[in-house]
Amino acid sequence: MIWLAIVALLIAAATAWYLARPLSRTLVTDDRERRHQLQQLRDRLLVQLNELDVEEGDRNIDPTVLTSERERLEAELAAVLRELEAPKEKKKKKKAVTESRRGWVVALVLFGVVLPLTAAGLYALYQRPILAYLTNPQAPADAAVPPMVMEMVGRLEKRLSEQPDDAAGWFRLARAYAVMGRAEEANAAYARAYKLTPDDPQVVAEYAAFLYDGDPQNTSGQVFGLFSRLHELDPENRDALWFLGFASYKKADRKKALGYWERLLKALPADSQEAEHLRMIVARTRGEMTKK
């Protein structure tokens, strides 16, 4: 049996070496490719919006169709810009890439020796709960969620039933539900966390983003109230400035939209692509005001 363990270690070491070679390139490549795709999508949406303006001026399109198509394009553009404007971790990623280049040899040794032993230990540790889960057809579960995750969520649900005033617990549970695709339960958990801590910018921001991502066409009602509250708590919050500007634009209040977006422009790096394209949107909005 010893020689089998040695062979397993050698195979694991060889696999780790093979996988470690492109490690230093993967992080940067994936991030750049995603941003490049988002930038291309953003450019296409801006071109389509400009084409709509031309068709509107030439009166070659039905006003109802024009309004519907413009709202759809603007909603998609808002989602793209929000993702592009999300806090960036470029410095951390660069540091991680540099460290991976220096430390992949150490990782090779660790994975080659520790991985098989860790796998065996985890198997022994979790064998009983997994088998119990598989042999209990009555247990509720999501086929895409590992049993251990379901167990952790279950423990958190039980604790919150005993400690319903734990705002941080409701916040974590809301995040877990959102990841699991349980939107209604996530909404309810976010609502509980917000009710307990209405002055916490992080809770308000995530709750507002969750509602907006679930229905990007809706810029009124509760989602508007949450982003307004976020703006009160953090007047320079970029998501709040963008959303409130977009909501004002949809209400045909171009002047108010410009107020939010011009404030957002000041918060963005002047030479960033996000600022460049927001300047285009601001210029187009000003042009619409001039036509009137």
Buried (B, 14 or more C-beta within 10 A) or exposed (E): EEEEEEEBBEEBBEBBBEBBEEBBEEBBEEBEEEBEEBBEBBEBBBEBBEEBBEBBEEEEBEEEEBEEBBBBBBBBBBBBBBEBBEEEEEEEBEEBBEEBEEEBEEBBEEBBBEBBEEEEEEEEEBEEEBEEBEEEEEEEBEEEBEBBBBBEBEEBBEEBEEEEEBBEBBBBBBBBBBEBEBBEBBBBBBBBBBEBBEEBBEBBBBBBBBBBEEEBEBBEEEBBEBBBBBBEBBEEBBBBBBBBBBBBBBEEEBEBBBBBBBBBBEEBEEEEBBBEBBBEBBEBBEEBEEEE
